C-alpha cells in the first residue's frame, strides 16, 4: 500500500503504531523498528515500512542523542560505528536480492534464542570487548539496512556486557542516528527511498518526536536492572511477533 491517503484512517492507524514504537525508543534508545515493524508489515509494502521506520526513527534518535550526550562513551561507541558502516551497503544489497520474509525470520529466530538466554541469567562477558563490538556492529549495520531492525544484535551485546542504562541508551541512540542516516542515503541509490515513500515517512515524524518525550519521562523512573530486562523483553517480544506474522505469509 503506497498510494496512502495522508491523514486518513489508515494513516492514523500507522501514526499510532509508529508512536507506540517511538515511546519505547524514547525510553530505551531503540525499539521503534522492533515494535512497529512487524505490525506495519502486516498491511504495508516491506520497502515502505523500512523507509517509514528509518525516517521517524531518525527524528527520535536526534532527540535521544541530544538528551543523552553527557553519558556517551566514545571509546566504546567507535568500534560499533566503524564496523556498522560497511555493513549498510551489504544490507541494502541483500534487501534487493533476498526476500524480506527470509531476512525477518532469521532475525526473529536469533532474537528469540539470545534474549531468552540472557533473561534466564545466562551471560558470558567478552573479555576483548572491542573485538566483539566490531562483530556485533557489522551485523547490526546489515540488519538496519535490510529490514530496519539493527537493534537486536546491539541490545544483546550491551545487555551481555552489563553496561549502565545511561551509557547503554546513549550508545544505542548515537549508533543508530549515524547508521539510520546512512541507510536512507544508501537506499536512494538502490531505489528503496523514493519520493512517495519519503513523503509518507516525513508526515509521520511528529509520532517520532512525541514518542521521545513520552518515553524519556518513563526512562527517568526505571532502575538499571529493570531497564536491561525491559530491553531484552522487547527483543524477545519483537522476535515472537515477527515470527508469527511472517509465518502467516509462508
C-alpha positions in Angstrom: 0.0 0.0 0.0 1.9 3.0 -1.3 -1.0 5.2 -2.5 -1.7 6.1 1.1 -4.2 8.9 1.8 -2.3 11.1 4.1 -4.1 11.9 7.4 -6.8 9.4 6.5 -8.0 6.5 8.7 -5.2 4.1 7.6 -2.6 6.9 8.1 -3.9 7.5 11.6 -3.5 3.8 12.4 0.0 3.9 11.1 0.7 7.0 13.2 -0.4 5.3 16.4 1.7 2.2 15.6 4.7 4.4 15.0 4.0 6.5 18.1 3.9 3.4 20.3 7.3 2.2 18.9 8.9 5.6 19.4 7.7 5.8 23.0 9.6 2.6 23.7 12.6 4.0 21.7 12.5 7.3 23.7 12.8 5.2 26.9 15.4 2.7 25.8 17.2 4.3 22.9 16.0 1.7 20.5 12.9 -0.4 19.8 10.7 1.6 17.3 11.5 -0.8 14.5 11.2 -3.8 16.7 7.8 -2.8 18.0 6.3 -1.1 14.9 7.9 -3.0 12.1 6.1 -6.3 12.4 2.7 -4.6 12.8 3.3 -2.2 9.8 4.4 -5.2 7.7 1.0 -6.8 8.0 -0.6 -4.3 5.6 2.2 -2.2 4.1 4.9 -3.0 1.5 8.1 -4.0 3.2 10.2 -1.3 1.5 7.7 1.4 2.6 7.9 0.0 6.1 11.7 0.4 6.0 11.6 4.0 4.9 8.9 4.9 7.5 10.9 3.3 10.3 14.1 5.0 9.2 12.6 8.5 8.8 10.6 8.5 12.0 13.3 6.7 13.9 15.9 9.2 12.9 13.8 12.1 14.3 13.6 10.2 17.6 17.3 9.3 17.7 18.2 13.0 17.3 16.3 13.9 20.4 17.6 10.9 22.4 21.2 11.5 21.4 20.9 15.2 22.3 19.5 14.5 25.8 21.9 11.6 26.5 25.1 13.1 25.1 26.8 13.5 28.5 26.7 9.8 29.0 28.3 8.7 25.7 31.5 6.7 25.9 33.2 7.4 22.6 35.8 4.7 23.2 33.1 2.1 23.3 31.0 3.7 20.6 33.7 3.9 18.0 34.1 0.1 17.2 30.4 -0.3 16.8 30.1 2.7 14.4 33.2 1.9 12.3 32.0 -1.7 11.7 28.3 -0.9 11.3 29.0 1.5 8.4 30.4 -1.2 5.9 27.5 -3.4 6.8 25.0 -0.9 5.5 25.7 -1.3 1.7 25.7 -5.0 2.2 22.3 -4.9 3.9 20.9 -2.7 1.1 22.2 -5.2 -1.5 20.7 -8.1 0.4 17.3 -6.3 0.6 17.3 -6.3 -3.3 18.1 -10.0 -3.7 16.8 -11.7 -0.6 13.1 -11.6 0.4 12.2 -9.6 3.4 10.4 -12.6 4.7 13.6 -14.7 4.9 15.6 -11.9 6.5 12.9 -11.2 9.1 12.5 -14.8 10.0 16.3 -15.2 10.5 16.4 -12.1 12.7 13.4 -13.3 14.7 15.0 -16.7 15.5 18.3 -15.1 16.6 16.4 -12.5 18.7 14.3 -15.1 20.5 17.1 -17.5 21.3 19.6 -15.0 22.7 17.1 -12.8 24.5 15.7 -15.9 26.4 19.2 -17.0 27.4 20.1 -13.6 28.8 16.7 -13.2 30.5 17.3 -16.6 32.2 20.6 -15.2 33.5 23.0 -16.9 31.1 25.7 -14.5 30.0 29.4 -14.7 29.3 31.0 -11.3 29.0 33.5 -10.9 26.2 37.0 -10.1 27.6 38.0 -8.5 24.4 35.0 -6.2 24.2 36.3 -4.1 21.3 36.7 -7.2 19.1 33.2 -8.4 19.9 31.8 -4.9 19.4 33.1 -5.0 15.8 31.3 -8.2 15.0 28.0 -7.1 16.5 28.3 -3.6 14.9 28.8 -5.1 11.5 25.8 -7.4 11.9 23.7 -4.5 13.1 24.6 -2.4 10.1 23.4 -5.3 7.8 20.2 -5.7 9.7 19.5 -2.0 9.8 19.7 -1.6 6.1 18.0 -4.9 5.2 14.9 -4.7 7.4 15.4 -1.5 9.6 15.9 -3.8 12.6 19.5 -3.4 13.7 18.6 -3.3 17.4 18.7 -7.0 18.4 22.5 -7.6 17.8 23.4 -4.4 19.7 21.0 -4.9 22.6 22.0 -8.5 23.1 25.7 -7.4 23.1 25.3 -4.5 25.5 23.0 -6.4 27.8 25.5 -9.3 27.9 28.3 -6.8 28.8 26.2 -5.3 31.6 26.5 -1.6 30.6 24.8 1.0 32.8 21.4 2.1 31.5 22.6 5.7 30.8 25.6 4.6 28.7 23.5 1.8 27.1 20.8 4.3 25.9 23.3 6.9 24.8 25.4 4.5 22.8 22.5 2.9 21.0 21.0 6.3 20.1 24.2 7.6 18.7 25.0 4.5 16.8 21.5 4.3 15.2 21.4 8.0 14.5 24.5 7.6 12.3 23.5 4.3 10.7 19.9 5.4 10.0 21.1 8.5 8.1 23.5 6.4 6.1 20.8 3.8 5.3 18.5 6.5 3.9 21.3 7.7 1.6 22.2 4.1 0.7 18.6 3.3 -0.2 18.4 6.3 -2.5 20.9 4.6 -4.8 19.0 1.3 -4.7 15.6 2.9 -5.4 14.1 1.9 -2.0 14.0 5.5 -0.7 11.6 7.1 -3.3 9.9 10.5 -3.2 6.5 8.9 -2.4 7.8 6.8 0.4 9.8 9.7 1.8 6.7 11.9 1.8 4.8 9.3 3.8 7.6 8.8 6.3 8.0 12.6 6.7 4.3 13.0 7.5 4.8 10.6 10.5 7.8 12.5 12.0 5.5 14.0 14.7 5.0 10.5 16.0 8.7 10.1 16.5 9.0 13.4 18.3 6.0 12.9 20.6 7.2 9.3 21.3 10.6 10.6 22.5 9.1 13.0 25.1 6.7 10.3 26.5 9.4 7.7 26.6 12.0 10.0 28.1 9.7 10.6 31.0 9.4 6.9 31.6 13.2 6.4 31.4 13.8 8.6 34.4 11.6 6.3 36.6 13.1 2.9 36.0 16.2 1.2 37.5 19.2 -0.1 35.6 18.2 -3.8 36.3 14.6 -3.2 35.1 15.9 -1.3 32.1 18.1 -4.2 30.9 15.2 -6.7 31.4 12.8 -4.4 29.5 15.3 -4.1 26.7 15.7 -7.9 26.4 11.9 -8.5 26.7 11.4 -6.1 23.8 13.8 -8.0 21.7 12.0 -11.3 22.6 8.6 -9.8 22.0 9.6 -8.4 18.6 11.1 -11.7 17.7 8.0 -13.7 18.6 5.7 -11.1 16.8 7.9 -11.2 13.7 8.0 -15.0 13.7 4.2 -15.3 13.9 3.3 -12.6 11.4 5.9 -13.7 8.9 5.0 -17.4 9.3 1.5 -16.5 8.2 2.8 -15.3 4.9 4.6 -18.6 4.1 
